[in-house]
Amino acid sequence: MRRSLVTIRIRGPRVAASSFGVWPSILIASSRRLLTRTLSEHRTRRDIKTLSTFSDHMLADIGLGRADIEHTVRCGVTPSMRCHTD
């Protein structure tokens, strides 16, 4: 059985797609997003763990309290500043 290729346009240049449609590109894009989010969360948890090993004196030197570590790593600012997570 022979499958024919069709040319489709998806927000830009023409792309050859099989008779399966565009689901492979959607699957790849979703996989990339999942991988990006997973790696980002891994880096965030690693940074929180690293800062948690610092002494209270070292944290005070960089302007953090122990309770502020997670918020600061996730938002990039101390809790006294606004954090927009939307």
N, C-alpha and C positions, 0 to 999 in steps of 0.2 A: 504494500500500500504506500503510495507516494503522498507526502505532505507538501503542500505548496506554501511558499512564504508570501506574506502580505506586508506591504509597507504601511506603517501608521505614523501619525504625528502626535507626539506627546510634548506639548509645551516646548517646542524647539525643533532641532534638526530631525530629519526623518530617520526612523529606526526600523530595521527589518525584524519582524516578529513571526513566530511560527503560528500555526493555526490554534495554538493554545491560548492566544490572546496576550494580554499584558500582565497576567498574574505572576510570571517569574520576576519581572522587574519590581513589582509591588512586594513580593516576598523578599527579594534582596534588600530593598530599601528598608523594610521593617526589621530585617535581621541586623542591618547596620545600625539602626536607631537603638535596638536592644543592646547590641554590643557596646555602643558609645555610652549609653546610660549605665550599663554594668561596670564598665571601666571607670567611669566618673565616680560612681558610688564606692568602688574599691579604693580609689585614690583618696576620697573623702574620709573613709574609715581608717585608712592607713595614717593619714595626717592627724586625725583625732587621737589615734593610739599613740603616735609619736609625741604629740604635745602633752598627752596624759602622763608620759614618763618624766616630764620636766618637774623640777622642784617648784614649790610655791614662790620661792625667791626669783627663780628664772622667769616664771610666768609673769610675776609683778614687773620685772624689768622690761618685758615687752608689752606691758599694759593689759594683761589678762588675769582674770581670776579662774580658778579651776572650774567653776560652774559655767563660765563663758566659753569654754573651749569648743563645744559642738556647735553652738550658735555662730561663733566667729568663723569657724571653718566652713560651715554650710552657706553662710550669707556673706562672708567677706568683711563684716563689720561687727563691732562690739554691740551687745544688746542695748546700750544707751543710744545707739544710732538706729535709724529705721531699717527694717529688713523687709523687702518686698519679695514674697515667694510666689507671686501670681505668675 
